[in-house]
């Protein structure tokens, strides 16, 4: 049975209790409120590239929040010629859930995505995911290494904000551990659009975000240099950039930061795997729009080809190993 079908069956009782007439047309990814972000200045992609190779003041840290296994056909488009040539078949693919953080000397400490909440590693029944969805998501293979509460507890300063690459569960599972007053930023349209999966995953996303302030939606504009779908200079000083990479989801967003040792790119799920990046293969069935996902991946790969010093941090595997 397909993993998504299992998820539907696992939470159908919850959905039927709240879906009402939306069953016929689907539901949004979340009902959580959204406002326009108060950060970010629209810039051309060429502006980003003019600065990207200059050392910057931002420091970064990536920790492995958890090890996991999920369906390969969701992570990699197995219909792509490169995937077929490599003999890839449906099955389980080992992945990681990452928690990224960066520290700006004036703006403070920010997370990129949220890792895994403490309760999921201790008692899944008490987590926002809950026991039924945890079972359907193959959570029995999930091994928590560092939960978000523990990570935040080790920091010398509070979290100033969370930059989400998108709203899929594996990128917001640490949200319950994030203090309620911390602003969450997300790509445009990420909470829009109705689908059958929204009936299933929408309630889960709402639970993960419960008690938080409204999602702050990046205000991308068309890139006048036509290199990307949109680019924002987040703090206005050229140190941290948000790049629109729609495809995996409507509002998928990558982030690039300039550090003393070179630029670091957080792709989110514009690319999940090492195979996908090295063979130019976009994500598979987990994506909202595979052709757009292919185009966004191509744009990021071309950026890195032009600036090979960029340290690429993929969605779920490590290029550095």
Secondary structure, DSSP 8 states (H G I E B T S, - for coil): --HHHHHHHHHHHHHHHH-GGGGGT-B-S----EEE-S--EE--HHHHHHHTTS--S-EEEEEEEEEEEEEHHHHS-TTSHHHHHTT--SSEEEEEEEEEEEEETTTEEEEES----HHHHH-GGGSSS-HHHHHHTTGGG-EESS-HHHHHHT-SS-EEEEE-S---HHHHTTGGGS-TTSEEEE-TTTT---BHHHHHHHHHHHHHHTT---EEE------TTSSSS-EEESSSSSSEEEEE-TTSSTT-EEEEEEETTEEEEEEETT---HHHHHTT----TT-S-HHHHHHHHHHHHHHHHHSTT-EEEESSS-TT-
